[in-house]
Amino acid sequence: MSFVHLHVHSCFSFLDGAARVEDLVARAVELGLPALALTDHNGLYGAVRFYKAACSASIKPLLGSEIDVQGGHLLLLAKDKEGYSNLCRLLTILHLSRNGGPPALDLDSLSAHSSGLLCLSGCEKGEVASLLRTGKVKAALEAASRLKDIFGDHFFIELQNHLLPYSSSLNYHLSQLAHHLGLPLVATNNVHYLKAEDYPLHELLISIRKIERVGQSKPPRLNAEYYLKSPAQMQRLFRSYPQALANSLLLPQECSLELELKKPRLPHFELARGEEPFGYLCRLCWQQAQEIYGSISSELKGRLEKELKAVKELGLASYFLIVWDLVSFAQKRGISYSGRGSAAGSLICYLLGITKVDPLAQGLLFERFLNENRKELPDIDVDFSSARREVVLTYLYQKYGKEQVAMVATLITYRAKNALRDVGKTLGLDKESLDHLAKALPYISAERIPQAVESLPELDPKEFSSPKVRQAVALAGRLSGFPRHLGTHLGGVVISPEPLTDIVPLERNAQGLVVCQMDKDDLQELGLLKLDVLGLRMLASLEEAGEWVEKRWGLSLELEDLPFDDPQVYKLLRSSHTVGVFQLESPGMRELLSRLKPTCFSDVVANLSLFRPGPVQADMVSPFVKRRQGKERATYLDPELKAILEETYGVPLFQEQIMRILSHFGGVSLAQADSWRRALDRTKPQEIKRVRQEFLKAAQRKGYPQLKAGRIFDELVLVMAAYGFCKSHAASFAEIAYRSAWLKRYAPAEFFCGLLNHCPGMYPLRVLLNEAKRWAIPVLPPDVNTSSENFTLEQQAIRVGLSSVKHMSQRALTSILEARGEKKFSSFIDFYYRTHLDRRILENLIRVGALDSLEQNRRYLLWLLFLLGRRPHQGGQLALELKDEQKELFVPFSLAERIQAELELLGFELSGHPLQLWQNTLEELGVIQSTDLSQLPEGTMVRVAGIKVVQHTPPTRSGQRVIFLTLEDAQGLIDMAVFESAQKDYARTIFEGGLLLVEGRITKRGKASLVVSRAWDLLQVAQGELPILKRERVSPSLAQAWYHGGWR
């Protein structure tokens, strides 16, 4: 006799279930089970992937959930589509109706949505079982009767036997109750993990959820019997209840639910009566084509007709109109936006104003975005100004209704850092030590921690060697990839043609937004339309910069209308002074700009495409740059490839080029070529083999020798498939990059003000402020009489906003601005009595100089604040008592005190660079400035010092691990590389230090940078803790003399 488990929890019962859905299905196959249910706590988070896995394994999937209802747990299984929708609705009601406390579903809601559901009375925490355990037989009968009234013949009394002292007795009383009420029995095991030996992992998850040490309190499940048992084991446990065993097989037969995966559920775009979406879309496109291009060329006509034909065949007209309507709304409201991704290859998207780059001019392919062979819905990503994204979202909710719009979820899973932290806490590891260990780990999967400790020089194996830490590492590895909790996708929004709760449960996230219980991949499987309504800080920065230009210069700046042909913009890019420029500010990007020396828009597209892990690893960068500079001749495997690869000097770079090669030599459509391209996944060698065979046969039919076609596939197509970048996406980003570079060149003050208020890039505020100073833009401190909330412009200077001051609350800020609106502050005492600020905020304002315009002696003001605290009603008397000569007793803040206060309370320095405090020491150590590097010969050994700004370890062509490091001194940024030879002795210093002294050799691949030989913690050096050999400072003139004298 077989058996079906109907009560099963996976890891999607967050921090409770200890089994992956794929493992549950695999184990069910091993045990010979004909079907399997998934009934996670209060959700269908893993339902789609479980359904797919079960179907692939030829096991019947049953979908349900163990729900918290008033009185206890209840298990619901969906019989059919109606039952599935009702389950989604019940889960939504459960989550959206909670008011702070634990969720609990009321019986009225259960009754209203019971159709199509099977109900099991639940585990020992179910109302019926828990009442019987406490001897409340009458109450248990009443509870069971209520559920029988709701579900009728579809209500079952659930028996479980986990070999606990009370299991047999409880099952006897449950069976007696069922007999009394005429209810059927069903046997289950409350499965929470795969095998008995997984119990410790389950116990660990519960301890993490409760935020307590393992073993600190009695676990909710007292033994290791809550696993996926074999049919034989279940028959032995329930031999006294044969009908309960038989019903475990009968219930699945009642279930006929089939999820209609991949079936599009597209919302209908509402139009005037008599108007249909496709006709309206066609009219819009042809009108815009005439307006934008002036005349309709044969190329334009053919392209637009092809795209419209594909849209009609795939039934996607409403989809394009929904996105068009959204960006039209943004345009009318003056909200900056930009479409990106493969959608930039669509002429329709360009004509509708969704994307900003002309696909015809840039040679972009529609088939990379959409074609008849693609089974999934297309993906149009639109970035909006992050400052006004909420306005766009509100419009979506209002237009399509709250019942049909929700945010997409994302699963926050365990990786190395969070797994070690959570596990370490439950094992009682010291918090400080645990923080240190977790921070030291790179961004890797939790199962790779032992490998990282063994191989990475910045990690000290001794720190991971204690028994408790080793245990934590081992357990963290077992949690790798487990979902920890539900998060919210950065920009994903789903719009449904029907109420979303017919398809997916909804819940509220920590910010109060309604989100689906599934991630983007599962929602796509369900056929739901996802829009990526992303908030891009750079667009907010450019938007604000444009407002400053209009406000200060009276010019209405239309950045989107700028032609991509300004020589001064490309001169700026070639200089590599691109800190703050969108996507072109990283150390690697700046170096590539200085080597590639862009002169046109296509160069920017190439720059963005080349500096990616793939092209770097495939060694595409060096040949591209050499050929771009005329130092190397472009070569082609076959002369016919020139037409396809000439734009990239014979270097395969774009995914669109792969498609063209496959189409040309295979004699197939671009749609088929795209299908082949997407199948070339290195983790699926059989798929690669299939595509190769199909391509070779197709090429032979077109007359190409098999040897030639094989070389083209193996040496070009396979390499490009692994490393090629989407040109449409690069072009979309290049457009924003150009606009930001234009602003930096022509309106730098306005540009930096926008950057500082939105922080769109990789650098912290202090780096942006120092960069602004290097562009001759003064930066003024916060001032209670002039500063606004945020950074503002005064003449050509940037004024720091009051919100930058640490602990500044919105209430305090409002108090200052409202009081100042009446009249400016005349003295500190006037300020004190008119604003009524918290003492801590007052002290911070004094220390950062925000009251210098009223009194420059900050130490005196701190003393006055102290006195006011002791004599709060005698401010006027105090002012009379404190004579000017008494102020002289208070020594003004030193430079060190000012810089320290600014860094502590603002996060950036204004009075001077921190390195100024060690100027004498640095000169004794022979440290040079960042600006000296370009004047010294390549190969010169130098010392530099600075504040660490960036460190990362991306993939490299050689496969060696390289630490790329950027320091900042008073003059600018210093980029450097730390190779493996130096990492053994200095990696830990580099990763842990904030102020570094570095010795290295100058290299000049475009701009000057360093190859690091040695590194020290500057604070330890300055305090004499690390004896460093003093040396003469290398000046450019001295280095030239040494260089020409033979020293190098």
MARKE-567537 format. One record per residue (C-alpha): x, y, z. Coordinates in steps of 0.1 Angstrom, whole numbers, plus 5000, padded with zeros to 4 digits. Layout:
! residues N
X,Y,Z;
...
//
This chain:
! residues 1048
5000,5000,5000;
5012,5035,4991;
5008,5067,5010;
5006,5105,5002;
5020,5132,5025;
4994,5159,5027;
5010,5181,5054;
5044,5192,5042;
5065,5223,5050;
5095,5234,5029;
5120,5261,5035;
5093,5285,5023;
5078,5281,5058;
5104,5308,5066;
5128,5299,5095;
5108,5267,5102;
5108,5243,5073;
5143,5228,5066;
5139,5212,5032;
5141,5226,4997;
5111,5219,4975;
5133,5202,4949;
5147,5179,4976;
5113,5171,4988;
5102,5161,4953;
5134,5140,4948;
5128,5122,4981;
5092,5116,4972;
5104,5099,4940;
5128,5077,4960;
5100,5067,4983;
5077,5059,4954;
5050,5084,4964;
5024,5090,4936;
5016,5126,4949;
5029,5152,4973;
5014,5183,4989;
5031,5215,4998;
5014,5233,5027;
5037,5261,5039;
5027,5284,5068;
5004,5312,5057;
5016,5313,5021;
5021,5299,4986;
5057,5314,4984;
5072,5282,4969;
5041,5268,4952;
5051,5275,4915;
5086,5260,4918;
5072,5230,4937;
5045,5225,4911;
5071,5226,4883;
5095,5202,4901;
5067,5177,4909;
5054,5177,4873;
5089,5172,4859;
5093,5142,4883;
5058,5128,4873;
5045,5133,4908;
5011,5148,4912;
5015,5182,4930;
4989,5193,4956;
4989,5229,4966;
4978,5242,5000;
4987,5260,5031;
4987,5257,5069;
4968,5288,5079;
4965,5306,5112;
4928,5309,5120;
4911,5321,5151;
4916,5292,5175;
4947,5277,5159;
4961,5261,5128;
4941,5248,5099;
4953,5230,5068;
4937,5238,5034;
4943,5221,5001;
4931,5234,4967;
4909,5209,4948;
4907,5229,4916;
4911,5263,4901;
4883,5278,4922;
4898,5264,4954;
4933,5278,4944;
4918,5312,4939;
4899,5310,4972;
4931,5300,4989;
4948,5330,4975;
4920,5352,4987;
4920,5338,5022;
4958,5342,5025;
4955,5378,5013;
4927,5386,5038;
4948,5369,5065;
4979,5392,5058;
4962,5424,5049;
4938,5424,5078;
4964,5420,5105;
4968,5450,5128;
5003,5446,5142;
4998,5413,5159;
5001,5377,5146;
4977,5371,5117;
4946,5351,5123;
4918,5344,5099;
4882,5347,5110;
4856,5320,5103;
4833,5344,5084;
4861,5349,5058;
4868,5312,5058;
4831,5304,5051;
4828,5330,5023;
4858,5315,5005;
4855,5277,5012;
4844,5265,4978;
4869,5242,4961;
4890,5236,4992;
4897,5205,5013;
4901,5212,5050;
4921,5192,5075;
4917,5199,5112;
4954,5206,5116;
4983,5196,5138;
4983,5196,5176;
4981,5234,5173;
4948,5231,5155;
4918,5242,5175;
4902,5208,5177;
4934,5189,5187;
4945,5216,5212;
4911,5216,5229;
4911,5178,5232;
4946,5178,5247;
4934,5201,5275;
4903,5180,5281;
4878,5204,5266;
4858,5178,5247;
4826,5198,5243;
4845,5229,5230;
4864,5206,5206;
4831,5191,5193;
4817,5226,5188;
4849,5237,5169;
4848,5206,5146;
4810,5212,5140;
4816,5247,5129;
4842,5236,5104;
4819,5208,5092;
4792,5234,5086;
4816,5254,5065;
4833,5225,5045;
4807,5197,5047;
4821,5165,5032;
4854,5182,5025;
4864,5185,5062;
4887,5158,5076;
4900,5151,5111;
4938,5149,5109;
4957,5123,5128;
4994,5126,5135;
5018,5102,5153;
5051,5117,5162;
5057,5092,5190;
5052,5117,5217;
5038,5107,5251;
5004,5120,5242;
5002,5110,5205;
4983,5077,5209;
4958,5092,5234;
4952,5123,5212;
4946,5102,5181;
4921,5080,5200;
4901,5110,5211;
4903,5126,5177;
4890,5094,5161;
4861,5092,5187;
4852,5128,5179;
4852,5121,5142;
4830,5090,5147;
4806,5111,5168;
4803,5138,5141;
4805,5114,5111;
4837,5129,5099;
4864,5111,5079;
4899,5106,5092;
4932,5112,5074;
4967,5104,5085;
4995,5129,5080;
5030,5136,5093;
5038,5172,5101;
5068,5172,5077;
5093,5200,5084;
5125,5184,5071;
5137,5157,5047;
5152,5131,5070;
5155,5125,5107;
5191,5137,5107;
5180,5171,5095;
5163,5178,5129;
5192,5200,5142;
5189,5222,5111;
5152,5226,5118;
5159,5234,5155;
5185,5260,5144;
5160,5278,5121;
5135,5280,5149;
5161,5295,5173;
5170,5321,5146;
5133,5330,5143;
5129,5334,5180;
5162,5352,5183;
5174,5329,5210;
5203,5304,5216;
5198,5268,5205;
5183,5249,5234;
5174,5280,5253;
5137,5271,5253;
5117,5240,5246;
5114,5235,5208;
5078,5234,5193;
5086,5199,5179;
5101,5178,5206;
5118,5150,5186;
5132,5141,5151;
5100,5124,5138;
5088,5153,5117;
5103,5142,5084;
5092,5127,5051;
5086,5091,5061;
5081,5062,5038;
5047,5046,5032;
5058,5015,5052;
5067,5037,5082;
5034,5056,5080;
5015,5023,5078;
5032,5010,5110;
5024,5042,5128;
4987,5042,5118;
4979,5005,5116;
4950,5010,5140;
4935,5036,5116;
4935,5019,5081;
4908,5043,5068;
4930,5073,5077;
4958,5058,5056;
4934,5050,5027;
4921,5086,5028;
4957,5099,5022;
4954,5084,4988;
4917,5093,4982;
4922,5130,4989;
4947,5135,4960;
4922,5119,4936;
4897,5147,4945;
4923,5173,4935;
4924,5183,4898;
4942,5216,4900;
4963,5225,4870;
4982,5258,4871;
4981,5273,4836;
5018,5282,4834;
5031,5305,4807;
4996,5315,4797;
4997,5353,4793;
4973,5372,4815;
4976,5406,4799;
4956,5436,4811;
4934,5453,4785;
4942,5489,4778;
4909,5509,4780;
4901,5530,4749;
4872,5550,4736;
4842,5529,4724;
4849,5514,4690;
4887,5517,4693;
4908,5486,4696;
4943,5485,4710;
4962,5473,4679;
4947,5498,4656;
4953,5526,4681;
4989,5515,4685;
4995,5515,4647;
4980,5550,4643;
5003,5563,4671;
5034,5547,4657;
5029,5560,4621;
5020,5595,4633;
5052,5596,4655;
5073,5582,4626;
5062,5610,4604;
5069,5636,4631;
5103,5623,4641;
5118,5613,4608;
5099,5637,4585;
5095,5611,4557;
5090,5574,4558;
5119,5556,4541;
5117,5521,4529;
5139,5509,4558;
5117,5527,4583;
5085,5513,4567;
5098,5478,4566;
5111,5478,4602;
5079,5493,4616;
5057,5469,4597;
5077,5439,4609;
5075,5450,4646;
5038,5457,4644;
5032,5423,4628;
5050,5406,4657;
5031,5426,4683;
4998,5417,4666;
5006,5380,4664;
5017,5379,4701;
4987,5399,4712;
5008,5425,4730;
4993,5458,4718;
4978,5466,4752;
5011,5459,4768;
5029,5486,4747;
5000,5510,4752;
5002,5505,4790;
5039,5514,4791;
5033,5543,4766;
5005,5557,4788;
5028,5555,4819;
5057,5574,4803;
5032,5599,4788;
5020,5606,4823;
5056,5611,4835;
5063,5634,4805;
5032,5655,4813;
5043,5658,4849;
5079,5667,4841;
5092,5635,4856;
5125,5623,4841;
5125,5588,4828;
5144,5565,4805;
5136,5531,4790;
5164,5506,4790;
5174,5470,4783;
5167,5451,4751;
5135,5472,4746;
5158,5500,4733;
5161,5478,4701;
5124,5483,4694;
5114,5510,4670;
5079,5510,4684;
5093,5518,4719;
5114,5546,4704;
5084,5561,4685;
5062,5559,4716;
5088,5578,4736;
5095,5548,4759;
5132,5546,4749;
5154,5575,4739;
5179,5560,4715;
5171,5556,4678;
5174,5519,4671;
5179,5525,4633;
5207,5549,4638;
5224,5526,4663;
5219,5494,4645;
5198,5478,4673;
5178,5446,4668;
5141,5442,4676;
5144,5404,4677;
5168,5407,4707;
5138,5422,4726;
5108,5404,4710;
5101,5377,4685;
5076,5350,4677;
5099,5323,4692;
5100,5337,4727;
5076,5320,4751;
5079,5345,4779;
5065,5380,4780;
5089,5408,4769;
5105,5429,4796;
5103,5467,4793;
5124,5483,4820;
5118,5520,4826;
5138,5541,4850;
5121,5571,4866;
5135,5599,4887;
5139,5583,4921;
5126,5615,4937;
5092,5611,4920;
5088,5574,4914;
5061,5572,4940;
5040,5596,4919;
5043,5572,4890;
5033,5542,4912;
5003,5561,4926;
4991,5567,4890;
4993,5530,4882;
4973,5521,4913;
4947,5547,4905;
4944,5538,4868;
4942,5500,4871;
4928,5496,4906;
4944,5484,4938;
4929,5450,4932;
4949,5445,4900;
4982,5461,4908;
5009,5450,4934;
5046,5451,4939;
5067,5421,4930;
5084,5402,4958;
5120,5391,4961;
5133,5363,4982;
5160,5373,5007;
5181,5342,5009;
5210,5332,5030;
5245,5340,5019;
5278,5340,5037;
5275,5371,5058;
5238,5369,5070;
5240,5331,5075;
5271,5333,5097;
5256,5362,5117;
5223,5344,5123;
5238,5310,5131;
5265,5326,5153;
5239,5344,5174;
5221,5311,5181;
5253,5294,5191;
5262,5322,5216;
5292,5336,5197;
5304,5370,5210;
5286,5398,5191;
5318,5418,5185;
5337,5388,5172;
5308,5377,5151;
5305,5411,5135;
5342,5411,5127;
5341,5377,5111;
5309,5384,5091;
5322,5418,5078;
5355,5402,5067;
5337,5377,5044;
5332,5385,5008;
5298,5384,4990;
5297,5346,4984;
5273,5318,4991;
5274,5304,5026;
5286,5270,5016;
5318,5286,5002;
5330,5301,5036;
5355,5273,5043;
5370,5277,5008;
5372,5315,5013;
5389,5311,5047;
5415,5288,5032;
5422,5308,5001;
5417,5345,5009;
5447,5362,5025;
5426,5389,5042;
5409,5362,5063;
5428,5348,5092;
5422,5310,5095;
5430,5312,5132;
5399,5334,5138;
5378,5306,5122;
5395,5277,5140;
5376,5275,5173;
5352,5246,5177;
5322,5269,5180;
5331,5290,5150;
5337,5259,5129;
5303,5246,5140;
5287,5280,5129;
5304,5278,5095;
5293,5243,5089;
5256,5251,5099;
5257,5284,5079;
5267,5263,5048;
5236,5241,5052;
5215,5273,5052;
5230,5285,5019;
5203,5296,4995;
5175,5291,5020;
5149,5319,5019;
5151,5340,5051;
5121,5363,5045;
5102,5380,5018;
5115,5413,5004;
5103,5437,4977;
5117,5439,4942;
5134,5472,4934;
5110,5482,4907;
5088,5453,4897;
5051,5459,4895;
5025,5435,4882;
4992,5445,4865;
4965,5419,4861;
4934,5418,4839;
4915,5403,4869;
4918,5407,4906;
4953,5396,4915;
4940,5375,4944;
4925,5351,4919;
4961,5342,4909;
4985,5350,4938;
4982,5358,4975;
4992,5393,4986;
5007,5406,5018;
5021,5439,5032;
5058,5445,5034;
5076,5464,5063;
5070,5497,5045;
5032,5491,5042;
5033,5483,5004;
5012,5455,4991;
5034,5428,4975;
5028,5395,4958;
5039,5364,4977;
5060,5353,4947;
5091,5366,4930;
5094,5378,4894;
5102,5343,4879;
5072,5326,4895;
5049,5355,4885;
5062,5352,4849;
5054,5315,4850;
5019,5324,4860;
5017,5347,4829;
5014,5379,4848;
5026,5412,4832;
5055,5427,4851;
5066,5463,4846;
5099,5474,4860;
5091,5509,4874;
5126,5516,4887;
5138,5546,4906;
5171,5559,4892;
5189,5584,4914;
5210,5597,4885;
5177,5608,4867;
5167,5626,4899;
5202,5643,4900;
5199,5654,4864;
5164,5666,4869;
5174,5688,4899;
5205,5701,4880;
5182,5711,4852;
5160,5729,4876;
5190,5748,4890;
5200,5758,4855;
5166,5772,4848;
5164,5789,4882;
5199,5805,4880;
5203,5812,4843;
5167,5814,4831;
5173,5786,4805;
5149,5758,4800;
5173,5729,4796;
5160,5700,4775;
5187,5674,4782;
5169,5647,4762;
5171,5668,4730;
5209,5671,4732;
5227,5658,4701;
5255,5633,4708;
5281,5653,4690;
5296,5679,4714;
5335,5677,4711;
5339,5692,4746;
5319,5664,4762;
5341,5638,4745;
5372,5658,4756;
5360,5655,4792;
5354,5617,4788;
5389,5613,4773;
5404,5631,4803;
5388,5604,4825;
5378,5631,4850;
5344,5614,4852;
5336,5611,4889;
5299,5615,4891;
5292,5607,4854;
5267,5579,4851;
5282,5545,4846;
5316,5560,4837;
5330,5569,4871;
5344,5536,4885;
5382,5532,4885;
5381,5506,4857;
5358,5527,4836;
5380,5558,4840;
5411,5538,4830;
5393,5524,4799;
5381,5559,4789;
5417,5571,4790;
5428,5542,4768;
5399,5541,4744;
5397,5579,4740;
5360,5582,4729;
5351,5607,4701;
5316,5597,4694;
5285,5581,4709;
5292,5546,4696;
5326,5547,4715;
5306,5554,4748;
5284,5524,4740;
5315,5503,4734;
5331,5515,4766;
5301,5505,4787;
5300,5471,4770;
5337,5463,4773;
5341,5470,4810;
5321,5439,4821;
5334,5407,4837;
5328,5387,4805;
5347,5409,4780;
5375,5414,4806;
5379,5376,4812;
5377,5369,4774;
5405,5394,4767;
5383,5416,4744;
5395,5449,4759;
5432,5450,4748;
5426,5441,4711;
5396,5464,4709;
5417,5494,4723;
5447,5486,4701;
5426,5484,4670;
5406,5515,4679;
5439,5533,4682;
5453,5519,4649;
5480,5499,4667;
5467,5466,4655;
5449,5455,4623;
5414,5442,4626;
5412,5405,4615;
5382,5383,4607;
5378,5345,4607;
5359,5349,4574;
5357,5379,4551;
5319,5378,4554;
5322,5386,4591;
5335,5421,4583;
5301,5435,4577;
5289,5423,4611;
5320,5429,4633;
5335,5460,4616;
5318,5484,4641;
5338,5467,4669;
5371,5464,4649;
5366,5427,4645;
5363,5421,4682;
5330,5402,4690;
5313,5423,4717;
5275,5425,4714;
5248,5398,4717;
5232,5413,4686;
5264,5404,4666;
5259,5368,4677;
5224,5368,4663;
5236,5384,4630;
5264,5358,4626;
5240,5329,4633;
5214,5343,4610;
5238,5351,4582;
5258,5318,4581;
5228,5296,4592;
5204,5312,4567;
5178,5315,4595;
5156,5344,4607;
5169,5367,4635;
5142,5352,4657;
5156,5317,4652;
5191,5331,4658;
5180,5346,4691;
5165,5312,4701;
5199,5296,4694;
5217,5323,4713;
5196,5320,4744;
5201,5282,4744;
5239,5286,4746;
5242,5281,4783;
5276,5267,4795;
5258,5248,4823;
5238,5229,4797;
5263,5212,4774;
5236,5191,4757;
5218,5222,4746;
5251,5236,4732;
5257,5204,4713;
5221,5205,4699;
5224,5241,4687;
5258,5234,4672;
5245,5205,4652;
5215,5225,4640;
5237,5255,4630;
5262,5233,4611;
5234,5216,4592;
5218,5250,4584;
5252,5264,4573;
5258,5234,4551;
5224,5239,4534;
5235,5274,4526;
5267,5262,4511;
5293,5268,4539;
5318,5240,4545;
5313,5222,4578;
5349,5231,4589;
5344,5268,4584;
5310,5268,4601;
5324,5248,4630;
5352,5273,4635;
5328,5302,4634;
5306,5285,4660;
5334,5274,4683;
5357,5304,4682;
5332,5332,4679;
5296,5323,4687;
5304,5303,4719;
5327,5329,4732;
5303,5357,4725;
5274,5338,4740;
5292,5336,4773;
5305,5372,4773;
5286,5393,4749;
5267,5423,4761;
5233,5436,4750;
5240,5466,4727;
5205,5480,4732;
5210,5481,4770;
5245,5497,4766;
5230,5523,4742;
5203,5532,4767;
5228,5537,4795;
5252,5556,4771;
5225,5582,4765;
5222,5590,4803;
5260,5589,4806;
5263,5615,4778;
5237,5638,4794;
5254,5636,4828;
5288,5643,4812;
5274,5673,4793;
5261,5688,4826;
5294,5682,4843;
5312,5700,4815;
5288,5730,4810;
5270,5734,4844;
5293,5718,4870;
5279,5736,4901;
5244,5726,4892;
5255,5691,4883;
5273,5686,4917;
5244,5700,4936;
5221,5675,4921;
5245,5647,4927;
5250,5656,4964;
5213,5656,4970;
5206,5622,4954;
5240,5603,4957;
5234,5583,4925;
5268,5567,4921;
5295,5546,4938;
5312,5574,4957;
5303,5588,4991;
5294,5624,4997;
5329,5634,5008;
5344,5623,4975;
5318,5642,4955;
5323,5673,4976;
5361,5671,4971;
5356,5666,4934;
5334,5697,4933;
5362,5716,4950;
5387,5704,4924;
5363,5719,4898;
5368,5752,4916;
5334,5751,4932;
5335,5764,4968;
5317,5743,4994;
5302,5764,5022;
5294,5749,5057;
5259,5745,5070;
5246,5778,5084;
5214,5783,5104;
5208,5816,5087;
5213,5805,5051;
5212,5767,5047;
5181,5750,5035;
5172,5714,5042;
5194,5700,5014;
5224,5711,4994;
5218,5744,4976;
5236,5768,4954;
5247,5803,4964;
5263,5821,4935;
5288,5796,4923;
5292,5779,4956;
5275,5748,4971;
5260,5753,5006;
5256,5723,5028;
5221,5716,5040;
5210,5714,5076;
5197,5678,5071;
5233,5667,5067;
5240,5674,5105;
5238,5642,5125;
5207,5636,5146;
5188,5665,5128;
5152,5656,5130;
5124,5668,5107;
5108,5685,5137;
5141,5704,5145;
5146,5713,5109;
5111,5727,5106;
5116,5747,5138;
5147,5763,5125;
5133,5772,5090;
5100,5785,5104;
5117,5807,5130;
5142,5820,5104;
5113,5827,5081;
5100,5853,5105;
5134,5869,5108;
5170,5859,5108;
5188,5849,5140;
5208,5877,5156;
5227,5857,5182;
5231,5823,5196;
5208,5831,5226;
5182,5844,5201;
5186,5811,5182;
5184,5790,5214;
5151,5806,5226;
5133,5807,5192;
5140,5772,5181;
5138,5752,5213;
5160,5724,5200;
5173,5693,5217;
5206,5699,5234;
5223,5672,5213;
5213,5689,5180;
5224,5723,5193;
5258,5708,5203;
5262,5692,5168;
5253,5725,5151;
5279,5743,5171;
5306,5717,5165;
5302,5717,5127;
5302,5755,5124;
5265,5760,5116;
5264,5789,5141;
5297,5805,5131;
5279,5834,5114;
5266,5843,5149;
5297,5835,5169;
5329,5820,5155;
5343,5807,5188;
5327,5772,5189;
5342,5763,5223;
5327,5795,5238;
5293,5785,5223;
5295,5751,5239;
5302,5767,5273;
5273,5791,5268;
5251,5761,5259;
5262,5744,5291;
5253,5775,5312;
5219,5779,5294;
5212,5743,5304;
5218,5752,5340;
5201,5787,5339;
5175,5782,5312;
5156,5814,5319;
5185,5838,5323;
5198,5840,5287;
5198,5877,5286;
5216,5880,5319;
5242,5855,5307;
5248,5876,5276;
5255,5907,5297;
5278,5888,5322;
5300,5872,5295;
5322,5900,5283;
5342,5899,5251;
5375,5895,5270;
5361,5864,5286;
5356,5848,5252;
5393,5850,5247;
5397,5824,5275;
5381,5798,5252;
5407,5785,5227;
5391,5782,5192;
5388,5747,5177;
5420,5735,5161;
5421,5722,5125;
5421,5686,5139;
5390,5693,5161;
5371,5709,5132;
5379,5680,5108;
5371,5654,5134;
5337,5671,5142;
5329,5674,5105;
5337,5638,5097;
5318,5626,5128;
5287,5648,5124;
5285,5655,5087;
5303,5624,5072;
5326,5647,5052;
5352,5673,5059;
5350,5710,5050;
5379,5726,5068;
5406,5705,5052;
5416,5670,5041;
5423,5646,5070;
5458,5639,5055;
5468,5675,5064;
5469,5664,5100;
5499,5641,5092;
5516,5664,5067;
5550,5663,5084;
5549,5625,5088;
5539,5620,5052;
5568,5642,5040;
5592,5623,5061;
5579,5590,5046;
5584,5604,5011;
5547,5604,5002;
5537,5621,4970;
5504,5636,4959;
5480,5620,4934;
5486,5648,4909;
5523,5639,4908;
5517,5604,4894;
5510,5615,4858;
5543,5635,4857;
5565,5606,4868;
5578,5579,4845;
5562,5545,4843;
5579,5521,4866;
5588,5547,4893;
5584,5533,4928;
5565,5557,4949;
5546,5560,4982;
5511,5575,4984;
5486,5578,5012;
5449,5584,5014;
5414,5575,5026;
5401,5542,5012;
5372,5549,4989;
5367,5517,4969;
5379,5481,4971;
5367,5452,4950;
5378,5420,4934;
5361,5414,4901;
5369,5385,4877;
5401,5390,4856;
5413,5377,4823;
5441,5356,4839;
5418,5341,4865;
5441,5355,4892;
5426,5374,4921;
5433,5411,4920;
5422,5436,4946;
5414,5469,4929;
5418,5497,4953;
5411,5535,4952;
5425,5560,4977;
5417,5597,4979;
5443,5623,4990;
5438,5661,4991;
5444,5664,4954;
5423,5635,4940;
5418,5598,4935;
5446,5572,4932;
5436,5539,4916;
5458,5508,4922;
5459,5471,4918;
5471,5446,4944;
5482,5413,4928;
5484,5380,4946;
5521,5384,4953;
5514,5413,4976;
5481,5400,4990;
5496,5374,5014;
5512,5401,5035;
5490,5431,5030;
5455,5420,5020;
5442,5421,5056;
5456,5456,5062;
5440,5468,5029;
5406,5453,5038;
5405,5465,5074;
5422,5498,5071;
5405,5532,5065;
5436,5554,5061;
5463,5537,5042;
5500,5542,5033;
5509,5524,5001;
5541,5517,4982;
5539,5507,4946;
5552,5511,4911;
5535,5535,4886;
5519,5519,4856;
5503,5539,4827;
5476,5521,4808;
5459,5553,4798;
5460,5572,4830;
5486,5567,4858;
5478,5541,4885;
5498,5519,4909;
5507,5483,4912;
5510,5478,4950;
5540,5463,4966;
5534,5471,5003;
5507,5487,5024;
5504,5499,5060;
5477,5513,5083;
5486,5550,5083;
5473,5556,5118;
5496,5529,5132;
5525,5543,5112;
5518,5579,5125;
5515,5566,5161;
5549,5548,5158;
5533,5514,5161;
5548,5503,5127;
5584,5513,5120;
5586,5523,5083;
5618,5533,5066;
5618,5570,5060;
5628,5580,5025;
5633,5611,5003;
5601,5622,4985;
5602,5614,4948;
5597,5646,4929;
5590,5646,4892;
5623,5662,4884;
5643,5639,4906;
5625,5609,4892;
5633,5620,4857;
5670,5622,4866;
5669,5588,4881;
5650,5573,4852;
5674,5587,4826;
5703,5577,4847;
5693,5540,4844;
5674,5535,4877;
5639,5521,4873;
//
